[in-house]
């Protein structure tokens, strides 16, 4: 019979992590229909559409364009490639890139490398984007990690 008692189950860091995760979930649910989460939703749409494009390129297709719309929708126009591989790539790619970013956030150096790669990707997309919603999203998301680089560097070099 399993022991369902939670005595001595978790270390302090694990409890802090679970509490933080719970608070984040409640805040996200509370703010879900507000404009505050719109940039995060649009980044998710971009990652979804970019995953379709990557799958198209991996199967020797041609990507004619990616659009992210302000109404939280998006499209990826492709020609050629393997359709049964390209179609599910949006959801699978979003999950994959989420996993990569979570794993990269475990150490400060890997988090900085991941943020740098994201900024480089956003700069490339900024010049390729065909609509102003995607361009504005790229500019905002390029500025966002830069603020954290500055903040963490200031914290690291601050005298105790």
Residue frames relative to the residue before (quaternion, step in Angstrom):
aa qw qx qy qz dx dy dz
X 1.0000 0.0000 0.0000 0.0000 0.00 0.00 0.00
X 0.4388 -0.7120 0.4729 0.2772 3.62 -0.78 0.97
X 0.3926 -0.6895 0.5610 0.2359 3.53 -1.24 0.63
X 0.1604 -0.8314 0.5296 0.0515 3.59 -0.38 1.25
X 0.4422 0.6748 -0.4766 0.3492 3.59 1.21 0.14
X 0.3000 -0.7838 0.5226 0.1501 3.57 -0.94 0.86
X 0.3270 0.7431 -0.5193 0.2668 3.59 1.17 0.44
X 0.8593 0.0470 -0.0724 0.5041 3.55 -0.95 0.95
X 0.3709 0.7596 -0.4694 0.2552 3.60 1.11 0.56
X 0.8267 0.2055 -0.0556 0.5209 3.54 0.94 -0.82
X 0.4079 -0.6644 0.5665 0.2668 3.52 -1.19 0.65
X 0.7154 -0.4587 0.3080 0.4277 3.58 -1.27 0.33
X 0.6673 0.5105 -0.3114 0.4439 3.62 0.87 -0.90
X 0.6489 0.5161 -0.3178 0.4599 3.57 1.04 -0.76
X 0.6407 0.5113 -0.3208 0.4746 3.57 1.02 -0.79
X 0.6408 0.5135 -0.3214 0.4715 3.59 0.98 -0.84
X 0.6438 0.5231 -0.3186 0.4586 3.59 0.96 -0.86
X 0.6886 0.4775 -0.2863 0.4647 3.60 0.83 -0.97
X 0.6405 0.5133 -0.3240 0.4704 3.58 1.02 -0.77
X 0.6464 0.5132 -0.3100 0.4718 3.59 0.98 -0.87
X 0.6443 0.5177 -0.3113 0.4690 3.57 0.96 -0.86
X 0.6618 0.5061 -0.3032 0.4626 3.59 0.96 -0.84
X 0.6518 0.5021 -0.3116 0.4753 3.59 0.97 -0.86
X 0.6453 0.5173 -0.3230 0.4601 3.60 0.95 -0.86
X 0.6464 0.5186 -0.3250 0.4556 3.59 0.95 -0.83
X 0.6622 0.4962 -0.3097 0.4684 3.60 0.93 -0.86
X 0.6578 0.5064 -0.3136 0.4609 3.61 0.93 -0.88
X 0.6505 0.5096 -0.3184 0.4646 3.59 0.93 -0.87
X 0.6634 0.4932 -0.3127 0.4679 3.60 0.90 -0.85
X 0.6578 0.5112 -0.3137 0.4556 3.59 0.99 -0.77
X 0.7669 0.3687 -0.1831 0.4924 3.59 1.02 -0.81
X 0.3527 0.8009 -0.4512 0.1749 3.59 1.29 -0.09
X 0.7713 0.3492 -0.1882 0.4978 3.62 0.87 -0.85
X 0.5490 0.6066 -0.4026 0.4104 3.60 1.20 0.33
X 0.6292 -0.5484 0.4053 0.3730 3.55 -1.31 0.31
X 0.5285 0.6635 -0.4013 0.3456 3.61 1.19 -0.40
X 0.7390 0.4020 -0.2300 0.4892 3.59 1.04 -0.70
X 0.4008 0.7508 -0.4559 0.2605 3.60 1.26 -0.12
X 0.6647 0.4914 -0.3468 0.4432 3.68 0.78 -0.79
X 0.6527 0.5094 -0.3177 0.4621 3.60 1.01 -0.74
X 0.6364 0.5145 -0.3211 0.4767 3.56 1.06 -0.76
X 0.6653 0.4983 -0.3092 0.4621 3.60 0.99 -0.81
X 0.6053 0.5243 -0.3589 0.4795 3.61 1.08 -0.60
X 0.6336 0.5225 -0.3278 0.4671 3.57 1.02 -0.75
X 0.6315 0.5094 -0.3282 0.4837 3.58 1.00 -0.78
X 0.6430 0.5211 -0.3263 0.4567 3.60 0.95 -0.85
X 0.6594 0.4961 -0.3148 0.4690 3.61 0.88 -0.89
X 0.6184 0.5437 -0.3320 0.4601 3.58 1.04 -0.78
X 0.7097 0.4485 -0.2614 0.4763 3.57 0.81 -1.01
X 0.6309 0.5273 -0.3338 0.4610 3.60 1.02 -0.75
X 0.6232 0.5353 -0.3432 0.4553 3.59 1.07 -0.65
X 0.5995 0.5231 -0.3561 0.4900 3.59 1.08 -0.64
X 0.6703 0.5075 -0.3011 0.4500 3.59 0.89 -0.94
X 0.6443 0.5138 -0.3238 0.4647 3.60 0.95 -0.83
X 0.6506 0.5076 -0.3138 0.4696 3.58 0.96 -0.84
X 0.6222 0.5351 -0.3358 0.4624 3.57 1.04 -0.74
X 0.6765 0.4877 -0.2891 0.4700 3.58 0.90 -0.95
X 0.6511 0.5285 -0.3158 0.4439 3.60 0.99 -0.80
X 0.7330 0.3643 -0.2207 0.5303 3.59 1.17 -0.52
X 0.5880 -0.6452 0.3266 0.3625 3.55 1.22 0.70
X 0.4247 0.6760 -0.4882 0.3525 3.58 1.05 0.70
X 0.4135 -0.6788 0.5481 0.2606 3.53 -1.37 -0.02
X 0.2652 -0.7512 0.5861 0.1477 3.56 -0.87 1.01
X 0.2354 -0.8024 0.5378 0.1075 3.55 -0.60 1.15
X 0.7953 -0.2160 0.1292 0.5515 3.58 1.15 -0.42
X 0.1744 -0.7351 0.6445 0.1171 3.51 -1.33 0.49
X 0.0246 -0.7871 0.6163 0.0046 3.56 -0.95 0.87
X 0.1066 -0.7359 0.6650 0.0694 3.54 -1.14 0.80
X 0.2029 -0.8111 0.5435 0.0741 3.55 -0.67 1.13
X 0.6146 -0.5883 0.3948 0.3467 3.57 -1.16 0.63
X 0.6513 0.5104 -0.3213 0.4604 3.61 1.19 -0.37
X 0.5700 -0.6349 0.3357 0.3991 3.58 1.31 0.52
X 0.5538 0.5607 -0.4162 0.4536 3.56 1.13 0.62
X 0.0285 -0.8031 0.5945 0.0268 3.53 -1.24 0.17
X 0.1598 -0.7695 0.6096 0.1031 3.54 -1.31 0.32
X 0.1322 -0.7342 0.6579 0.1029 3.50 -1.28 0.54
X 0.1914 -0.7783 0.5901 0.0969 3.56 -0.65 1.12
X 0.0093 0.8032 -0.5928 0.0580 3.56 -0.70 1.14
X 0.1282 -0.7445 0.6467 0.1051 3.50 -1.34 0.36
X 0.8042 0.1782 -0.1677 0.5416 3.55 -0.75 1.04
X 0.5516 0.6020 -0.4597 0.3493 3.54 -1.27 -0.25
X 0.5508 -0.5955 0.4720 0.3455 3.54 -1.34 0.06
X 0.3989 -0.7791 0.4367 0.2076 3.53 -0.28 1.34
X 0.6876 0.4882 -0.2972 0.4478 3.60 0.89 -0.89
X 0.6372 0.4777 -0.3247 0.5102 3.61 1.27 -0.21
X 0.6659 0.5123 -0.2966 0.4540 3.58 1.03 -0.82
X 0.6528 0.5712 -0.3250 0.3768 3.60 0.85 -0.94
X 0.7654 0.3456 -0.2409 0.4865 3.68 0.68 -0.89
X 0.4752 0.7130 -0.4227 0.2953 3.59 1.24 -0.22
X 0.5606 0.6118 -0.3970 0.3922 3.61 1.09 -0.49
X 0.7378 0.3899 -0.2246 0.5032 3.57 0.76 -1.02
X 0.6623 0.4946 -0.3142 0.4670 3.59 0.92 -0.81
X 0.6545 0.5136 -0.3086 0.4611 3.57 1.01 -0.79
X 0.6213 0.5319 -0.3412 0.4633 3.59 1.01 -0.76
X 0.6639 0.4883 -0.3009 0.4799 3.57 0.95 -0.86
X 0.6457 0.5277 -0.3172 0.4516 3.59 0.97 -0.85
X 0.7046 0.4520 -0.2792 0.4704 3.61 0.80 -0.97
X 0.5925 0.5450 -0.3616 0.4702 3.59 1.11 -0.56
X 0.6459 0.5134 -0.3090 0.4731 3.57 1.00 -0.87
X 0.6488 0.5226 -0.3177 0.4529 3.59 0.92 -0.89
X 0.6875 0.4769 -0.2877 0.4659 3.59 0.89 -0.90
X 0.6329 0.5085 -0.3411 0.4738 3.61 1.01 -0.69
X 0.6718 0.4836 -0.3028 0.4722 3.60 0.90 -0.87
X 0.6579 0.5136 -0.3113 0.4544 3.58 1.04 -0.75
X 0.6594 0.5383 -0.3180 0.4175 3.59 1.11 -0.51
X 0.4819 0.6915 -0.4333 0.3191 3.59 1.22 0.02
X 0.7728 0.1844 -0.1135 0.5966 3.60 1.14 -0.50
X 0.5950 -0.6024 0.3967 0.3545 3.58 -1.07 0.73
X 0.6611 0.5087 -0.3221 0.4478 3.62 0.88 -0.85
X 0.6896 0.4599 -0.2956 0.4749 3.60 0.85 -0.90
X 0.6128 0.5301 -0.3556 0.4660 3.61 1.09 -0.59
X 0.6495 0.5010 -0.3196 0.4744 3.59 1.00 -0.75
X 0.6370 0.5145 -0.3298 0.4698 3.59 0.99 -0.78
X 0.6562 0.5026 -0.3095 0.4701 3.61 0.93 -0.89
X 0.6577 0.4962 -0.3145 0.4714 3.59 0.95 -0.84
X 0.6329 0.5285 -0.3257 0.4627 3.60 1.03 -0.76
X 0.6489 0.5039 -0.3107 0.4780 3.58 0.97 -0.85
X 0.6365 0.5230 -0.3236 0.4654 3.58 1.02 -0.80
X 0.6540 0.5083 -0.3148 0.4635 3.60 0.94 -0.86
X 0.6435 0.5108 -0.3264 0.4674 3.62 0.93 -0.85
X 0.6500 0.5105 -0.3135 0.4675 3.58 0.95 -0.87
X 0.6690 0.5015 -0.3027 0.4576 3.58 0.94 -0.85
X 0.6168 0.5303 -0.3464 0.4673 3.59 1.07 -0.67
X 0.6408 0.5087 -0.3243 0.4747 3.59 0.96 -0.84
X 0.6791 0.4850 -0.2941 0.4659 3.59 0.87 -0.95
X 0.5762 0.5984 -0.3718 0.4144 3.60 1.07 -0.69
X 0.7356 0.4118 -0.2330 0.4849 3.59 0.94 -0.85
X 0.6811 0.4662 -0.2886 0.4853 3.59 1.22 -0.37
X 0.5157 0.6879 -0.4001 0.3175 3.60 1.20 -0.58
X 0.2899 -0.7791 0.5384 0.1380 3.52 -1.07 0.83
X 0.7601 0.2612 -0.2079 0.5574 3.61 1.20 -0.02
X 0.6065 -0.6166 0.3828 0.3246 3.56 -1.20 0.64
X 0.5496 0.5879 -0.4158 0.4236 3.61 1.12 -0.37
X 0.6895 0.4620 -0.2783 0.4835 3.57 0.88 -0.94
X 0.6371 0.5212 -0.3373 0.4568 3.62 0.98 -0.74
X 0.6668 0.4972 -0.2973 0.4687 3.59 0.93 -0.89
X 0.6226 0.5352 -0.3240 0.4700 3.54 1.07 -0.78
X 0.6501 0.5162 -0.3093 0.4640 3.58 0.95 -0.86
X 0.6581 0.5035 -0.3178 0.4608 3.60 0.87 -0.90
X 0.6732 0.4978 -0.2982 0.4583 3.58 0.90 -0.90
X 0.7147 0.4424 -0.2551 0.4779 3.57 0.95 -0.82
X 0.5727 0.5290 -0.3937 0.4870 3.60 1.23 -0.16
X 0.6687 0.4962 -0.2972 0.4672 3.59 0.98 -0.83
X 0.6168 0.5993 -0.3429 0.3779 3.60 0.98 -0.85
X 0.7141 0.4100 -0.2923 0.4864 3.70 0.68 -0.88
X 0.5867 0.5822 -0.3775 0.4175 3.59 1.08 -0.61
X 0.6210 0.5315 -0.3409 0.4644 3.58 1.04 -0.72
X 0.6757 0.4894 -0.3031 0.4605 3.60 0.94 -0.83
X 0.5885 0.5494 -0.3716 0.4624 3.60 1.07 -0.65
X 0.6692 0.4966 -0.2933 0.4686 3.56 0.91 -0.94
X 0.6633 0.5181 -0.3049 0.4457 3.59 0.89 -0.94
X 0.7105 0.4555 -0.2740 0.4611 3.60 0.79 -1.00
X 0.6219 0.5185 -0.3465 0.4737 3.59 1.07 -0.64
X 0.6454 0.5071 -0.3220 0.4718 3.60 0.99 -0.78
X 0.6506 0.5060 -0.3141 0.4712 3.60 1.02 -0.77
X 0.6618 0.5207 -0.3067 0.4436 3.58 0.99 -0.84
X 0.7599 0.3815 -0.2042 0.4850 3.59 0.93 -0.84
X 0.4615 0.6852 -0.4428 0.3485 3.59 1.29 0.00
X 0.4195 -0.6964 0.5116 0.2779 3.60 -0.88 0.88
X 0.4785 -0.6894 0.4678 0.2772 3.58 -1.05 0.75
